[in-house]
């Protein structure tokens, strides 16, 4: 875990001899199919003696990195910021949970711009763009400064295309959006991600595909460049996966082919994880798994995805998703018996061997889906009065002595 000033403050405040307030596990019964056999959700959750957190320490660390560098940007510490950005990028520094540090630093530096974009505040976003133009003018040979300005141009270009309305305003905004992408492309053409050994620069260049004419042609080559520079980074695959869907540059058949190719490209470092990341990204985008999913390959990929970091963030992500899949296959009935057996076995492996603390924000249906997962895997022991606790790197059961 990286210790930043903000994170040190969080750890200090939480370490003054006080117990953290327990997170209440309160099922709300909103998810279809999460009913339990012979026990209530409240009874199951009352037997859980493992740590439960609203938000895991990985996400706290990520936000602290953003906050610290946002504060440095507000203070105008640009030389130090650009040095930190280049070092984290070229070193491939990883924060907890598998997140690369360089993009987090960049997000912190661009925090005011990102906030303006979320508000769809074109005026404030434009002012932030002017600030990054001024920074680049002082550091024209620094690819980190070029990244910040190009990323700001891309962000603003995407915003203007999103808020475009019918009529003259729409045509103006579309033209302005294209101009932002053109400016970003001209800027990035001055630097070569391969020569700079910069995954961050490769990522920024890749995002140009969203607004340039030959994006559909270039996206595959630029993905491979980015992947070659940082094959362990799941963000590479998640970003490309979205653009291989039918609403961008792909089709269902092309998506599946791309997912398998990505897994083959990076199997030497992350196993089949890339295949799972592709389908996770598609599910986040579309709300459901694609019909082309190879279940066994996906389950192996999901295991590899968590193994890469060994972190609880990914263990919770995997457990939550597998719980949703088990629920769906149970609802499907006898026709999904094989899929249910395989997915339940995968969920069992995660709970027994990988997950030992609960990050509740990562569970799609919160305490309801958590209770369902625990009952599915530990149900027989729970009915004998067992309690669930940490055992090794996972969870296990213990029947209290009478």
C-alpha positions, -999 to 999 in steps of 0.1 A, spaced: 0 0 0 13 35 -9 14 58 21 4 93 9 -2 123 31 -40 119 28 -38 82 36 -16 88 66 -43 112 79 -69 86 74 -49 59 92 -40 83 120 -76 93 126 -87 57 126 -59 45 150 -64 64 182 -74 34 203 -109 34 190 -128 5 174 -143 14 140 -181 14 141 -194 -19 128 -211 -18 94 -247 -30 99 -256 -58 76 -293 -51 68 -309 -70 39 -336 -50 22 -351 -78 1 -351 -59 -32 -332 -85 -53 -353 -112 -71 -341 -147 -65 -321 -142 -33 -345 -161 -11 -329 -186 13 -338 -222 22 -346 -227 58 -330 -195 72 -335 -158 69 -309 -134 56 -307 -118 90 -299 -152 106 -272 -159 81 -255 -125 84 -256 -127 122 -233 -157 120 -206 -138 100 -175 -130 122 -153 -116 94 -145 -79 89 -172 -60 69 -164 -26 54 -186 -1 35 -156 6 13 -124 -14 10 -89 1 18 -79 -2 -19 -105 24 -30 -95 46 0 -59 45 -12 -69 54 -47 -88 84 -36 -60 96 -13 -36 95 -43 -60 116 -63 -66 140 -34 -29 146 -27 -21 154 -63 -52 175 -67 -39 196 -38 -5 199 -55 -21 210 -87 -40 237 -68 -8 248 -53 9 250 -87 36 225 -80 39 215 -116 75 205 -118 70 180 -89 37 168 -104 52 161 -138 82 143 -123 58 121 -102 36 114 -132 66 103 -154 81 82 -127 49 63 -117 42 58 -154 76 45 -166 80 25 -134 45 9 -138 39 16 -101 9 -3 -89 -14 7 -60 -34 -18 -40 -60 -36 -60 -41 -36 -92 -47 1 -101 -18 18 -118 -7 49 -99 0 72 -129 -36 74 -140 -46 81 -104 -21 110 -103 -35 122 -136 -70 120 -123 -60 140 -92 -44 167 -113 -75 169 -135 -99 167 -106 -114 202 -112 -119 194 -149 -134 160 -141 -158 176 -117 -168 202 -142 -175 175 -168 -197 156 -144 -217 188 -139 -217 194 -177 -203 228 -169 -187 238 -202 -174 272 -189 -155 257 -160 -142 229 -181 -129 254 -207 -111 273 -179 -94 241 -168 -84 234 -204 -67 268 -205 -48 260 -174 -34 228 -189 -25 248 -221 -4 272 -200 13 243 -182 23 227 -216 36 260 -229 61 259 -200 70 222 -205 67 216 -243 93 188 -243 76 169 -214 53 141 -225 36 142 -191 25 178 -197 14 167 -232 -7 139 -218 -25 162 -194 -34 187 -221 -44 160 -246 -65 142 -220 -82 174 -212 -89 180 -249 -104 145 -252 -125 149 -221 -139 182 -233 -145 168 -267 -165 139 -253 -185 162 -231 -195 185 -260 -206 156 -281 -226 143 -252 -244 175 -244 -251 184 -281 -288 191 -287 -309 194 -318 -305 225 -341 -277 249 -346 -263 243 -311 -258 207 -319 -239 214 -351 -217 239 -332 -209 215 -304 -202 186 -327 -177 208 -346 -161 220 -314 -159 184 -302 -141 174 -334 -117 204 -330 -108 191 -295 -99 157 -308 -79 172 -337 -59 193 -312 -53 163 -290 -41 142 -320 -17 169 -332 -3 172 -297 2 134 -292 18 130 -326 48 149 -312 55 120 -288 59 82 -293 46 60 -264 70 32 -273 100 55 -273 89 71 -240 81 37 -225 48 53 -215 16 33 -209 0 65 -199 7 81 -233 -4 50 -251 -37 51 -231 -43 87 -240 -36 81 -277 -59 51 -276 -88 73 -264 -85 94 -296 -104 66 -314 -136 80 -298 -134 111 -319 -112 107 -350 -123 95 -384 -101 64 -386 -106 54 -350 -121 20 -360 -90 12 -380 -64 24 -355 -80 11 -322 -67 -24 -326 -31 -14 -334 -31 12 -306 -45 -14 -282 -17 -38 -290 9 -10 -284 -7 -1 -250 -9 -38 -241 28 -44 -250 38 -16 -227 18 -28 -197 3 -63 -202 -6 -67 -165 -29 -37 -164 -66 -47 -166 -76 -12 -176 -60 -18 -210 -84 -47 -217 -114 -31 -202 -111 0 -223 -105 -19 -256 -134 -43 -248 -159 -15 -248 -148 -4 -282 -152 -40 -296 -189 -39 -288 -215 -33 -316 -222 3 -305 -186 12 -313 -164 -6 -338 -172 -43 -333 -197 -71 -333 -205 -99 -309 -183 -123 -330 -155 -98 -332 -158 -91 -294 -153 -128 -286 -124 -131 -310 -108 -100 -295 -113 -113 -259 -96 -146 -267 -68 -128 -286 -62 -105 -256 -60 -135 -233 -35 -152 -256 -14 -120 -258 -10 -117 -220 -13 -153 -208 24 -154 -199 18 -128 -172 -19 -129 -162 -32 -162 -174 -67 -160 -188 -75 -129 -169 -79 -107 -200 -108 -128 -212 -127 -123 -179 -119 -85 -180 -133 -82 -215 -166 -98 -204 -167 -78 -171 -164 -46 -191 -192 -57 -215 -214 -66 -186 -208 -32 -170 -217 -15 -203 -247 -36 -213 -260 -48 -179 -258 -85 -187 -234 -112 -199 -230 -116 -236 -244 -148 -252 -210 -156 -266 -195 -161 -232 -174 -193 -228 -183 -201 -191 -154 -223 -183 -129 -199 -198 -145 -170 -180 -144 -188 -147 -107 -196 -151 -101 -160 -162 -119 -146 -132 -97 -168 -109 -66 -155 -127 -78 -119 -124 -79 -122 -87 -46 -142 -85 -27 -114 -102 -31 -91 -72 -43 -114 -45 -63 -85 -32 -96 -83 -14 -110 -58 -38 -109 -83 -67 -119 -111 -44 -151 -92 -35 -157 -83 -72 -154 -119 -82 -176 -132 -53 -203 -106 -60 -204 -114 -97 -204 -152 -92 -232 -148 -67 -253 -129 -93 -246 -157 -118 -255 -185 -94 -288 -167 -87 -295 -163 -124 -287 -199 -132 -310 -211 -103 -338 -189 -117 -333 -204 -152 -342 -239 -139 -330 -274 -150 -317 -261 -184 -289 -243 -166 -280 -271 -142 -245 -276 -157 -238 -238 -156 -251 -236 -120 -228 -265 -108 -197 -249 -124 -204 -214 -112 -213 -225 -76 -180 -244 -75 -162 -212 -85 -180 -192 -59 -171 -219 -33 -134 -216 -42 -135 -178 -38 -152 -179 -4 -131 -207 10 -97 -197 -3 -97 -160 -14 -122 -137 4 -116 -129 40 -131 -95 44 -163 -80 29 -163 -47 10 -200 -41 9 -199 -14 -19 -187 -41 -43 -217 -64 -38 -244 -54 -64 -273 -62 -41 -255 -55 -9 -263 -76 22 -290 -96 3 -265 -110 -22 -239 -116 5 -264 -136 26 -273 -156 -4 -237 -164 -12 -229 -175 24 -260 -197 25 -252 -213 -8 -217 -223 3 -220 -227 40 -257 -235 43 -254 -270 58 -229 -259 85 -250 -228 93 -281 -250 99 -260 -269 125 -253 -237 143 -219 -229 128 -204 -194 126 -184 -181 96 -149 -167 103 -116 -161 86 -96 -192 80 -62 -187 62 -68 -165 32 -105 -173 30 -136 -180 51 -145 -212 70 -170 -224 96 -168 -233 132 -195 -249 154 -193 -233 188 -190 -256 218 -221 -258 239 
